[in-house]
């Protein structure tokens, strides 16, 4: 897990998903944040989010990589029941 005391914005966390690849992204950063419901928080620092929103930001980071399948261990931990 990333050290959340580092002053990174949500959009910068998501864009980290592009770094290991030399391919065109499957989704752009804004679309992946829209899918997880964080588009309106893209300019906030990651440490300003709730723990559930941090989890969503990391899911958005994996979405830009274009994985066909995500294997998640306890994916609903820290998420509010309505999500």
PDB file of N, CA, C and O in Angstrom, chain B, residues numbered from 101:
ATOM      1  N   UNK B 101       0.844  -1.179   0.000  1.00  0.00           N
ATOM      2  CA  UNK B 101       0.000   0.000   0.000  1.00  0.00           C
ATOM      3  C   UNK B 101       0.885   1.238   0.000  1.00  0.00           C
ATOM      4  O   UNK B 101       1.953   1.252   0.613  1.00  0.00           O
ATOM      5  N   UNK B 102       0.445   2.243  -0.672  1.00  0.00           N
ATOM      6  CA  UNK B 102       1.168   3.503  -0.780  1.00  0.00           C
ATOM      7  C   UNK B 102       1.090   4.281   0.515  1.00  0.00           C
ATOM      8  O   UNK B 102       0.064   4.256   1.195  1.00  0.00           O
ATOM      9  N   UNK B 103       2.155   4.967   0.863  1.00  0.00           N
ATOM     10  CA  UNK B 103       2.167   5.835   2.044  1.00  0.00           C
ATOM     11  C   UNK B 103       1.248   7.031   1.762  1.00  0.00           C
ATOM     12  O   UNK B 103       1.555   7.871   0.916  1.00  0.00           O
ATOM     13  N   UNK B 104       0.125   7.098   2.473  1.00  0.00           N
ATOM     14  CA  UNK B 104      -0.873   8.138   2.204  1.00  0.00           C
ATOM     15  C   UNK B 104      -0.503   9.490   2.765  1.00  0.00           C
ATOM     16  O   UNK B 104      -1.245  10.453   2.576  1.00  0.00           O
ATOM     17  N   UNK B 105       0.629   9.593   3.452  1.00  0.00           N
ATOM     18  CA  UNK B 105       1.063  10.902   3.929  1.00  0.00           C
ATOM     19  C   UNK B 105       1.781  11.686   2.828  1.00  0.00           C
ATOM     20  O   UNK B 105       2.028  12.883   2.971  1.00  0.00           O
ATOM     21  N   UNK B 106       2.112  11.010   1.741  1.00  0.00           N
ATOM     22  CA  UNK B 106       2.732  11.691   0.595  1.00  0.00           C
ATOM     23  C   UNK B 106       1.653  12.531  -0.083  1.00  0.00           C
ATOM     24  O   UNK B 106       0.570  12.022  -0.372  1.00  0.00           O
ATOM     25  N   UNK B 107       1.928  13.807  -0.341  1.00  0.00           N
ATOM     26  CA  UNK B 107       0.888  14.698  -0.884  1.00  0.00           C
ATOM     27  C   UNK B 107       0.610  14.481  -2.376  1.00  0.00           C
ATOM     28  O   UNK B 107       0.992  15.296  -3.215  1.00  0.00           O
ATOM     29  N   UNK B 108      -0.050  13.388  -2.683  1.00  0.00           N
ATOM     30  CA  UNK B 108      -0.442  13.105  -4.060  1.00  0.00           C
ATOM     31  C   UNK B 108      -1.939  13.338  -4.215  1.00  0.00           C
ATOM     32  O   UNK B 108      -2.723  13.054  -3.309  1.00  0.00           O
ATOM     33  N   UNK B 109      -2.320  13.854  -5.366  1.00  0.00           N
ATOM     34  CA  UNK B 109      -3.737  14.042  -5.662  1.00  0.00           C
ATOM     35  C   UNK B 109      -4.328  12.722  -6.148  1.00  0.00           C
ATOM     36  O   UNK B 109      -3.612  11.833  -6.609  1.00  0.00           O
ATOM     37  N   UNK B 110      -5.634  12.616  -6.035  1.00  0.00           N
ATOM     38  CA  UNK B 110      -6.336  11.408  -6.466  1.00  0.00           C
ATOM     39  C   UNK B 110      -6.010  11.117  -7.927  1.00  0.00           C
ATOM     40  O   UNK B 110      -5.714   9.974  -8.276  1.00  0.00           O
ATOM     41  N   UNK B 111      -6.062  12.126  -8.775  1.00  0.00           N
ATOM     42  CA  UNK B 111      -5.793  11.899 -10.205  1.00  0.00           C
ATOM     43  C   UNK B 111      -4.365  11.414 -10.434  1.00  0.00           C
ATOM     44  O   UNK B 111      -4.119  10.663 -11.378  1.00  0.00           O
ATOM     45  N   UNK B 112      -3.417  11.827  -9.591  1.00  0.00           N
ATOM     46  CA  UNK B 112      -2.038  11.366  -9.737  1.00  0.00           C
ATOM     47  C   UNK B 112      -1.910   9.896  -9.350  1.00  0.00           C
ATOM     48  O   UNK B 112      -1.142   9.152  -9.961  1.00  0.00           O
ATOM     49  N   UNK B 113      -2.658   9.484  -8.340  1.00  0.00           N
ATOM     50  CA  UNK B 113      -2.666   8.063  -7.951  1.00  0.00           C
ATOM     51  C   UNK B 113      -3.179   7.220  -9.116  1.00  0.00           C
ATOM     52  O   UNK B 113      -2.587   6.196  -9.456  1.00  0.00           O
ATOM     53  N   UNK B 114      -4.280   7.654  -9.723  1.00  0.00           N
ATOM     54  CA  UNK B 114      -4.865   6.900 -10.838  1.00  0.00           C
ATOM     55  C   UNK B 114      -3.898   6.862 -12.019  1.00  0.00           C
ATOM     56  O   UNK B 114      -3.751   5.824 -12.665  1.00  0.00           O
ATOM     57  N   UNK B 115      -3.245   7.971 -12.301  1.00  0.00           N
ATOM     58  CA  UNK B 115      -2.306   8.028 -13.424  1.00  0.00           C
ATOM     59  C   UNK B 115      -1.092   7.136 -13.208  1.00  0.00           C
ATOM     60  O   UNK B 115      -0.407   6.790 -14.170  1.00  0.00           O
ATOM     61  N   UNK B 116      -0.812   6.758 -11.965  1.00  0.00           N
ATOM     62  CA  UNK B 116       0.288   5.821 -11.705  1.00  0.00           C
ATOM     63  C   UNK B 116       0.047   4.484 -12.396  1.00  0.00           C
ATOM     64  O   UNK B 116       0.995   3.747 -12.666  1.00  0.00           O
ATOM     65  N   UNK B 117      -1.202   4.167 -12.682  1.00  0.00           N
ATOM     66  CA  UNK B 117      -1.527   2.935 -13.387  1.00  0.00           C
ATOM     67  C   UNK B 117      -0.963   2.883 -14.791  1.00  0.00           C
ATOM     68  O   UNK B 117      -0.808   1.799 -15.354  1.00  0.00           O
ATOM     69  N   UNK B 118      -0.654   4.031 -15.365  1.00  0.00           N
ATOM     70  CA  UNK B 118      -0.078   4.073 -16.715  1.00  0.00           C
ATOM     71  C   UNK B 118       1.410   3.725 -16.722  1.00  0.00           C
ATOM     72  O   UNK B 118       1.910   3.224 -17.729  1.00  0.00           O
ATOM     73  N   UNK B 119       2.122   3.974 -15.638  1.00  0.00           N
ATOM     74  CA  UNK B 119       3.578   3.903 -15.627  1.00  0.00           C
ATOM     75  C   UNK B 119       4.194   2.577 -16.022  1.00  0.00           C
ATOM     76  O   UNK B 119       5.171   2.579 -16.771  1.00  0.00           O
ATOM     77  N   UNK B 120       3.685   1.447 -15.566  1.00  0.00           N
ATOM     78  CA  UNK B 120       4.383   0.201 -15.903  1.00  0.00           C
ATOM     79  C   UNK B 120       4.182  -0.256 -17.345  1.00  0.00           C
ATOM     80  O   UNK B 120       4.754  -1.264 -17.760  1.00  0.00           O
ATOM     81  N   UNK B 121       3.390   0.461 -18.096  1.00  0.00           N
ATOM     82  CA  UNK B 121       3.027  -0.016 -19.421  1.00  0.00           C
ATOM     83  C   UNK B 121       3.485   0.940 -20.503  1.00  0.00           C
ATOM     84  O   UNK B 121       3.538   2.154 -20.308  1.00  0.00           O
ATOM     85  N   UNK B 122       3.810   0.373 -21.627  1.00  0.00           N
ATOM     86  CA  UNK B 122       4.207   1.161 -22.778  1.00  0.00           C
ATOM     87  C   UNK B 122       3.108   1.074 -23.835  1.00  0.00           C
ATOM     88  O   UNK B 122       3.383   1.116 -25.034  1.00  0.00           O
ATOM     89  N   UNK B 123       1.870   0.953 -23.381  1.00  0.00           N
ATOM     90  CA  UNK B 123       0.719   0.813 -24.267  1.00  0.00           C
ATOM     91  C   UNK B 123      -0.214   1.999 -24.089  1.00  0.00           C
ATOM     92  O   UNK B 123      -0.123   2.731 -23.103  1.00  0.00           O
ATOM     93  N   UNK B 124      -1.100   2.182 -25.038  1.00  0.00           N
ATOM     94  CA  UNK B 124      -2.131   3.203 -24.873  1.00  0.00           C
ATOM     95  C   UNK B 124      -3.081   2.758 -23.776  1.00  0.00           C
ATOM     96  O   UNK B 124      -3.427   1.579 -23.699  1.00  0.00           O
ATOM     97  N   UNK B 125      -3.510   3.692 -22.920  1.00  0.00           N
ATOM     98  CA  UNK B 125      -4.423   3.303 -21.836  1.00  0.00           C
ATOM     99  C   UNK B 125      -5.763   2.831 -22.375  1.00  0.00           C
ATOM    100  O   UNK B 125      -6.250   3.321 -23.393  1.00  0.00           O
ATOM    101  N   UNK B 126      -6.353   1.863 -21.665  1.00  0.00           N
ATOM    102  CA  UNK B 126      -7.666   1.348 -22.039  1.00  0.00           C
ATOM    103  C   UNK B 126      -8.761   2.353 -21.698  1.00  0.00           C
ATOM    104  O   UNK B 126      -9.729   2.501 -22.444  1.00  0.00           O
ATOM    105  N   UNK B 127      -8.609   3.032 -20.589  1.00  0.00           N
ATOM    106  CA  UNK B 127      -9.534   4.070 -20.146  1.00  0.00           C
ATOM    107  C   UNK B 127      -8.707   5.285 -19.782  1.00  0.00           C
ATOM    108  O   UNK B 127      -7.559   5.152 -19.357  1.00  0.00           O
ATOM    109  N   UNK B 128      -9.279   6.468 -19.944  1.00  0.00           N
ATOM    110  CA  UNK B 128      -8.539   7.617 -19.455  1.00  0.00           C
ATOM    111  C   UNK B 128      -8.811   7.799 -17.965  1.00  0.00           C
ATOM    112  O   UNK B 128      -9.729   7.194 -17.410  1.00  0.00           O
ATOM    113  N   UNK B 129      -8.013   8.626 -17.338  1.00  0.00           N
ATOM    114  CA  UNK B 129      -8.084   8.829 -15.906  1.00  0.00           C
ATOM    115  C   UNK B 129      -9.466   9.296 -15.472  1.00  0.00           C
ATOM    116  O   UNK B 129     -10.004   8.800 -14.482  1.00  0.00           O
ATOM    117  N   UNK B 130     -10.042  10.237 -16.197  1.00  0.00           N
ATOM    118  CA  UNK B 130     -11.346  10.781 -15.799  1.00  0.00           C
ATOM    119  C   UNK B 130     -12.458   9.745 -15.919  1.00  0.00           C
ATOM    120  O   UNK B 130     -13.342   9.698 -15.064  1.00  0.00           O
ATOM    121  N   UNK B 131     -12.438   8.929 -16.942  1.00  0.00           N
ATOM    122  CA  UNK B 131     -13.463   7.902 -17.109  1.00  0.00           C
ATOM    123  C   UNK B 131     -13.370   6.864 -15.986  1.00  0.00           C
ATOM    124  O   UNK B 131     -14.393   6.427 -15.460  1.00  0.00           O
ATOM    125  N   UNK B 132     -12.166   6.477 -15.625  1.00  0.00           N
ATOM    126  CA  UNK B 132     -12.031   5.493 -14.546  1.00  0.00           C
ATOM    127  C   UNK B 132     -12.503   6.076 -13.215  1.00  0.00           C
ATOM    128  O   UNK B 132     -13.110   5.365 -12.415  1.00  0.00           O
ATOM    129  N   UNK B 133     -12.233   7.361 -12.966  1.00  0.00           N
ATOM    130  CA  UNK B 133     -12.722   8.000 -11.744  1.00  0.00           C
ATOM    131  C   UNK B 133     -14.240   8.145 -11.762  1.00  0.00           C
ATOM    132  O   UNK B 133     -14.892   8.057 -10.722  1.00  0.00           O
ATOM    133  N   UNK B 134     -14.791   8.365 -12.938  1.00  0.00           N
ATOM    134  CA  UNK B 134     -16.254   8.439 -13.060  1.00  0.00           C
ATOM    135  C   UNK B 134     -16.884   7.079 -12.719  1.00  0.00           C
ATOM    136  O   UNK B 134     -17.904   7.024 -12.032  1.00  0.00           O
ATOM    137  N   UNK B 135     -16.290   6.006 -13.189  1.00  0.00           N
ATOM    138  CA  UNK B 135     -16.811   4.659 -12.940  1.00  0.00           C
ATOM    139  C   UNK B 135     -16.870   4.365 -11.442  1.00  0.00           C
ATOM    140  O   UNK B 135     -17.842   3.782 -10.961  1.00  0.00           O
ATOM    141  N   UNK B 136     -15.839   4.764 -10.708  1.00  0.00           N
ATOM    142  CA  UNK B 136     -15.810   4.470  -9.266  1.00  0.00           C
ATOM    143  C   UNK B 136     -16.462   5.563  -8.423  1.00  0.00           C
ATOM    144  O   UNK B 136     -16.548   5.436  -7.201  1.00  0.00           O
ATOM    145  N   UNK B 137     -16.918   6.632  -9.067  1.00  0.00           N
ATOM    146  CA  UNK B 137     -17.636   7.680  -8.349  1.00  0.00           C
ATOM    147  C   UNK B 137     -16.764   8.712  -7.650  1.00  0.00           C
ATOM    148  O   UNK B 137     -17.184   9.311  -6.660  1.00  0.00           O
ATOM    149  N   UNK B 138     -15.559   8.926  -8.155  1.00  0.00           N
ATOM    150  CA  UNK B 138     -14.651   9.890  -7.534  1.00  0.00           C
ATOM    151  C   UNK B 138     -14.258  11.037  -8.452  1.00  0.00           C
ATOM    152  O   UNK B 138     -13.330  11.779  -8.131  1.00  0.00           O
ATOM    153  N   UNK B 139     -14.921  11.203  -9.563  1.00  0.00           N
ATOM    154  CA  UNK B 139     -14.526  12.242 -10.508  1.00  0.00           C
ATOM    155  C   UNK B 139     -14.518  13.621  -9.866  1.00  0.00           C
ATOM    156  O   UNK B 139     -13.637  14.434 -10.146  1.00  0.00           O
ATOM    157  N   UNK B 140     -15.489  13.885  -9.012  1.00  0.00           N
ATOM    158  CA  UNK B 140     -15.567  15.191  -8.367  1.00  0.00           C
ATOM    159  C   UNK B 140     -14.473  15.410  -7.318  1.00  0.00           C
ATOM    160  O   UNK B 140     -14.319  16.522  -6.812  1.00  0.00           O
ATOM    161  N   UNK B 141     -13.720  14.369  -6.989  1.00  0.00           N
ATOM    162  CA  UNK B 141     -12.668  14.464  -5.973  1.00  0.00           C
ATOM    163  C   UNK B 141     -11.269  14.298  -6.567  1.00  0.00           C
ATOM    164  O   UNK B 141     -10.307  14.081  -5.831  1.00  0.00           O
ATOM    165  N   UNK B 142     -11.153  14.398  -7.877  1.00  0.00           N
ATOM    166  CA  UNK B 142      -9.870  14.119  -8.536  1.00  0.00           C
ATOM    167  C   UNK B 142      -8.753  15.073  -8.134  1.00  0.00           C
ATOM    168  O   UNK B 142      -7.581  14.703  -8.203  1.00  0.00           O
ATOM    169  N   UNK B 143      -9.086  16.283  -7.720  1.00  0.00           N
ATOM    170  CA  UNK B 143      -8.059  17.256  -7.353  1.00  0.00           C
ATOM    171  C   UNK B 143      -7.770  17.309  -5.855  1.00  0.00           C
ATOM    172  O   UNK B 143      -6.959  18.120  -5.409  1.00  0.00           O
ATOM    173  N   UNK B 144      -8.425  16.453  -5.080  1.00  0.00           N
ATOM    174  CA  UNK B 144      -8.141  16.372  -3.646  1.00  0.00           C
ATOM    175  C   UNK B 144      -6.903  15.526  -3.418  1.00  0.00           C
ATOM    176  O   UNK B 144      -6.577  14.654  -4.224  1.00  0.00           O
ATOM    177  N   UNK B 145      -6.218  15.786  -2.316  1.00  0.00           N
ATOM    178  CA  UNK B 145      -5.101  14.930  -1.959  1.00  0.00           C
ATOM    179  C   UNK B 145      -5.654  13.617  -1.416  1.00  0.00           C
ATOM    180  O   UNK B 145      -6.707  13.585  -0.779  1.00  0.00           O
ATOM    181  N   UNK B 146      -4.934  12.549  -1.676  1.00  0.00           N
ATOM    182  CA  UNK B 146      -5.406  11.213  -1.315  1.00  0.00           C
ATOM    183  C   UNK B 146      -5.680  11.092   0.186  1.00  0.00           C
ATOM    184  O   UNK B 146      -6.565  10.341   0.596  1.00  0.00           O
ATOM    185  N   UNK B 147      -4.926  11.824   1.003  1.00  0.00           N
ATOM    186  CA  UNK B 147      -5.132  11.731   2.449  1.00  0.00           C
ATOM    187  C   UNK B 147      -6.368  12.491   2.924  1.00  0.00           C
ATOM    188  O   UNK B 147      -6.678  12.473   4.115  1.00  0.00           O
ATOM    189  N   UNK B 148      -7.073  13.153   2.022  1.00  0.00           N
ATOM    190  CA  UNK B 148      -8.320  13.832   2.353  1.00  0.00           C
ATOM    191  C   UNK B 148      -9.541  12.932   2.131  1.00  0.00           C
ATOM    192  O   UNK B 148     -10.668  13.324   2.435  1.00  0.00           O
ATOM    193  N   UNK B 149      -9.315  11.738   1.604  1.00  0.00           N
ATOM    194  CA  UNK B 149     -10.407  10.818   1.319  1.00  0.00           C
ATOM    195  C   UNK B 149     -10.650   9.879   2.491  1.00  0.00           C
ATOM    196  O   UNK B 149      -9.776   9.659   3.329  1.00  0.00           O
ATOM    197  N   UNK B 150     -11.842   9.342   2.527  1.00  0.00           N
ATOM    198  CA  UNK B 150     -12.135   8.291   3.511  1.00  0.00           C
ATOM    199  C   UNK B 150     -11.403   7.024   3.072  1.00  0.00           C
ATOM    200  O   UNK B 150     -10.916   6.940   1.945  1.00  0.00           O
ATOM    201  N   UNK B 151     -11.331   6.049   3.961  1.00  0.00           N
ATOM    202  CA  UNK B 151     -10.629   4.808   3.603  1.00  0.00           C
ATOM    203  C   UNK B 151     -11.323   4.074   2.456  1.00  0.00           C
ATOM    204  O   UNK B 151     -10.655   3.447   1.633  1.00  0.00           O
ATOM    205  N   UNK B 152     -12.651   4.145   2.391  1.00  0.00           N
ATOM    206  CA  UNK B 152     -13.377   3.541   1.276  1.00  0.00           C
ATOM    207  C   UNK B 152     -13.099   4.246  -0.039  1.00  0.00           C
ATOM    208  O   UNK B 152     -12.996   3.606  -1.085  1.00  0.00           O
ATOM    209  N   UNK B 153     -12.978   5.571   0.015  1.00  0.00           N
ATOM    210  CA  UNK B 153     -12.673   6.327  -1.202  1.00  0.00           C
ATOM    211  C   UNK B 153     -11.252   6.069  -1.665  1.00  0.00           C
ATOM    212  O   UNK B 153     -10.981   6.061  -2.866  1.00  0.00           O
ATOM    213  N   UNK B 154     -10.342   5.858  -0.723  1.00  0.00           N
ATOM    214  CA  UNK B 154      -8.964   5.501  -1.094  1.00  0.00           C
ATOM    215  C   UNK B 154      -8.971   4.175  -1.838  1.00  0.00           C
ATOM    216  O   UNK B 154      -8.290   4.022  -2.852  1.00  0.00           O
ATOM    217  N   UNK B 155      -9.738   3.221  -1.336  1.00  0.00           N
ATOM    218  CA  UNK B 155      -9.857   1.922  -2.011  1.00  0.00           C
ATOM    219  C   UNK B 155     -10.387   2.113  -3.430  1.00  0.00           C
ATOM    220  O   UNK B 155      -9.889   1.488  -4.365  1.00  0.00           O
ATOM    221  N   UNK B 156     -11.391   2.971  -3.596  1.00  0.00           N
ATOM    222  CA  UNK B 156     -11.950   3.241  -4.932  1.00  0.00           C
ATOM    223  C   UNK B 156     -10.899   3.869  -5.844  1.00  0.00           C
ATOM    224  O   UNK B 156     -10.842   3.549  -7.031  1.00  0.00           O
ATOM    225  N   UNK B 157     -10.072   4.753  -5.304  1.00  0.00           N
ATOM    226  CA  UNK B 157      -9.022   5.383  -6.112  1.00  0.00           C
ATOM    227  C   UNK B 157      -8.057   4.325  -6.642  1.00  0.00           C
ATOM    228  O   UNK B 157      -7.635   4.391  -7.796  1.00  0.00           O
ATOM    229  N   UNK B 158      -7.708   3.350  -5.803  1.00  0.00           N
ATOM    230  CA  UNK B 158      -6.811   2.286  -6.255  1.00  0.00           C
ATOM    231  C   UNK B 158      -7.498   1.368  -7.270  1.00  0.00           C
ATOM    232  O   UNK B 158      -6.845   0.843  -8.172  1.00  0.00           O
ATOM    233  N   UNK B 159      -8.788   1.176  -7.128  1.00  0.00           N
ATOM    234  CA  UNK B 159      -9.522   0.414  -8.148  1.00  0.00           C
ATOM    235  C   UNK B 159      -9.507   1.169  -9.469  1.00  0.00           C
ATOM    236  O   UNK B 159      -9.326   0.563 -10.525  1.00  0.00           O
ATOM    237  N   UNK B 160      -9.695   2.486  -9.422  1.00  0.00           N
ATOM    238  CA  UNK B 160      -9.628   3.302 -10.642  1.00  0.00           C
ATOM    239  C   UNK B 160      -8.249   3.190 -11.283  1.00  0.00           C
ATOM    240  O   UNK B 160      -8.134   3.169 -12.508  1.00  0.00           O
ATOM    241  N   UNK B 161      -7.207   3.117 -10.468  1.00  0.00           N
ATOM    242  CA  UNK B 161      -5.850   2.966 -10.993  1.00  0.00           C
ATOM    243  C   UNK B 161      -5.720   1.659 -11.773  1.00  0.00           C
ATOM    244  O   UNK B 161      -5.059   1.622 -12.811  1.00  0.00           O
ATOM    245  N   UNK B 162      -6.341   0.597 -11.285  1.00  0.00           N
ATOM    246  CA  UNK B 162      -6.266  -0.673 -12.009  1.00  0.00           C
ATOM    247  C   UNK B 162      -7.131  -0.647 -13.265  1.00  0.00           C
ATOM    248  O   UNK B 162      -6.821  -1.333 -14.239  1.00  0.00           O
ATOM    249  N   UNK B 163      -8.207   0.132 -13.258  1.00  0.00           N
ATOM    250  CA  UNK B 163      -9.069   0.204 -14.441  1.00  0.00           C
ATOM    251  C   UNK B 163      -8.350   0.829 -15.635  1.00  0.00           C
ATOM    252  O   UNK B 163      -8.582   0.413 -16.770  1.00  0.00           O
ATOM    253  N   UNK B 164      -7.487   1.814 -15.408  1.00  0.00           N
ATOM    254  CA  UNK B 164      -6.777   2.424 -16.533  1.00  0.00           C
ATOM    255  C   UNK B 164      -5.806   1.449 -17.184  1.00  0.00           C
ATOM    256  O   UNK B 164      -5.384   1.653 -18.322  1.00  0.00           O
ATOM    257  N   UNK B 165      -5.449   0.385 -16.459  1.00  0.00           N
ATOM    258  CA  UNK B 165      -4.546  -0.617 -17.018  1.00  0.00           C
ATOM    259  C   UNK B 165      -5.262  -1.575 -17.960  1.00  0.00           C
ATOM    260  O   UNK B 165      -4.614  -2.319 -18.696  1.00  0.00           O
ATOM    261  N   UNK B 166      -6.592  -1.565 -17.943  1.00  0.00           N
ATOM    262  CA  UNK B 166      -7.349  -2.364 -18.884  1.00  0.00           C
ATOM    263  C   UNK B 166      -7.428  -3.842 -18.569  1.00  0.00           C
ATOM    264  O   UNK B 166      -7.625  -4.658 -19.469  1.00  0.00           O
ATOM    265  N   UNK B 167      -7.280  -4.194 -17.317  1.00  0.00           N
ATOM    266  CA  UNK B 167      -7.371  -5.611 -16.953  1.00  0.00           C
ATOM    267  C   UNK B 167      -8.764  -6.144 -17.265  1.00  0.00           C
ATOM    268  O   UNK B 167      -9.764  -5.474 -17.007  1.00  0.00           O
ATOM    269  N   UNK B 168      -8.826  -7.319 -17.808  1.00  0.00           N
ATOM    270  CA  UNK B 168     -10.112  -7.935 -18.105  1.00  0.00           C
ATOM    271  C   UNK B 168     -10.796  -8.486 -16.871  1.00  0.00           C
ATOM    272  O   UNK B 168     -12.023  -8.560 -16.805  1.00  0.00           O
ATOM    273  N   UNK B 169      -9.986  -8.876 -15.889  1.00  0.00           N
ATOM    274  CA  UNK B 169     -10.506  -9.455 -14.649  1.00  0.00           C
ATOM    275  C   UNK B 169      -9.712  -8.871 -13.479  1.00  0.00           C
ATOM    276  O   UNK B 169      -8.490  -8.736 -13.547  1.00  0.00           O
ATOM    277  N   UNK B 170     -10.421  -8.532 -12.416  1.00  0.00           N
ATOM    278  CA  UNK B 170      -9.768  -8.093 -11.187  1.00  0.00           C
ATOM    279  C   UNK B 170     -10.053  -9.126 -10.104  1.00  0.00           C
ATOM    280  O   UNK B 170     -11.213  -9.454  -9.855  1.00  0.00           O
ATOM    281  N   UNK B 171      -9.024  -9.634  -9.467  1.00  0.00           N
ATOM    282  CA  UNK B 171      -9.177 -10.533  -8.333  1.00  0.00           C
ATOM    283  C   UNK B 171      -8.937  -9.704  -7.082  1.00  0.00           C
ATOM    284  O   UNK B 171      -7.820  -9.250  -6.835  1.00  0.00           O
ATOM    285  N   UNK B 172      -9.979  -9.511  -6.299  1.00  0.00           N
ATOM    286  CA  UNK B 172      -9.896  -8.627  -5.147  1.00  0.00           C
ATOM    287  C   UNK B 172     -10.111  -9.406  -3.857  1.00  0.00           C
ATOM    288  O   UNK B 172     -11.007 -10.243  -3.759  1.00  0.00           O
ATOM    289  N   UNK B 173      -9.288  -9.119  -2.891  1.00  0.00           N
ATOM    290  CA  UNK B 173      -9.429  -9.721  -1.573  1.00  0.00           C
ATOM    291  C   UNK B 173     -10.213  -8.751  -0.701  1.00  0.00           C
ATOM    292  O   UNK B 173      -9.740  -7.649  -0.425  1.00  0.00           O
ATOM    293  N   UNK B 174     -11.378  -9.135  -0.273  1.00  0.00           N
ATOM    294  CA  UNK B 174     -12.269  -8.310   0.537  1.00  0.00           C
ATOM    295  C   UNK B 174     -12.512  -6.945  -0.103  1.00  0.00           C
ATOM    296  O   UNK B 174     -12.199  -5.921   0.505  1.00  0.00           O
ATOM    297  N   UNK B 175     -13.062  -6.910  -1.310  1.00  0.00           N
ATOM    298  CA  UNK B 175     -13.223  -5.644  -2.044  1.00  0.00           C
ATOM    299  C   UNK B 175     -14.221  -4.669  -1.411  1.00  0.00           C
ATOM    300  O   UNK B 175     -14.217  -3.485  -1.747  1.00  0.00           O
ATOM    301  N   UNK B 176     -15.055  -5.138  -0.520  1.00  0.00           N
ATOM    302  CA  UNK B 176     -16.061  -4.246   0.064  1.00  0.00           C
ATOM    303  C   UNK B 176     -15.659  -3.702   1.436  1.00  0.00           C
ATOM    304  O   UNK B 176     -16.428  -2.965   2.053  1.00  0.00           O
ATOM    305  N   UNK B 177     -14.476  -4.052   1.914  1.00  0.00           N
ATOM    306  CA  UNK B 177     -14.012  -3.549   3.200  1.00  0.00           C
ATOM    307  C   UNK B 177     -13.876  -2.028   3.117  1.00  0.00           C
ATOM    308  O   UNK B 177     -13.332  -1.506   2.144  1.00  0.00           O
ATOM    309  N   UNK B 178     -14.360  -1.330   4.115  1.00  0.00           N
ATOM    310  CA  UNK B 178     -14.305   0.135   4.241  1.00  0.00           C
ATOM    311  C   UNK B 178     -15.258   0.861   3.304  1.00  0.00           C
ATOM    312  O   UNK B 178     -15.229   2.091   3.259  1.00  0.00           O
ATOM    313  N   UNK B 179     -16.089   0.168   2.565  1.00  0.00           N
ATOM    314  CA  UNK B 179     -17.058   0.844   1.710  1.00  0.00           C
ATOM    315  C   UNK B 179     -18.388   0.932   2.447  1.00  0.00           C
ATOM    316  O   UNK B 179     -18.784   0.000   3.148  1.00  0.00           O
ATOM    317  N   UNK B 180     -19.068   2.052   2.283  1.00  0.00           N
ATOM    318  CA  UNK B 180     -20.389   2.195   2.873  1.00  0.00           C
ATOM    319  C   UNK B 180     -21.330   1.181   2.242  1.00  0.00           C
ATOM    320  O   UNK B 180     -21.140   0.796   1.089  1.00  0.00           O
ATOM    321  N   UNK B 181     -22.324   0.750   2.972  1.00  0.00           N
ATOM    322  CA  UNK B 181     -23.256  -0.278   2.515  1.00  0.00           C
ATOM    323  C   UNK B 181     -23.913   0.087   1.177  1.00  0.00           C
ATOM    324  O   UNK B 181     -24.142  -0.793   0.347  1.00  0.00           O
ATOM    325  N   UNK B 182     -24.216   1.358   0.961  1.00  0.00           N
ATOM    326  CA  UNK B 182     -24.899   1.737  -0.292  1.00  0.00           C
ATOM    327  C   UNK B 182     -24.046   1.532  -1.528  1.00  0.00           C
ATOM    328  O   UNK B 182     -24.575   1.545  -2.640  1.00  0.00           O
ATOM    329  N   UNK B 183     -22.725   1.341  -1.371  1.00  0.00           N
ATOM    330  CA  UNK B 183     -21.861   1.101  -2.520  1.00  0.00           C
ATOM    331  C   UNK B 183     -21.648  -0.365  -2.744  1.00  0.00           C
ATOM    332  O   UNK B 183     -20.941  -0.751  -3.676  1.00  0.00           O
TER     333      UNK B 183
END
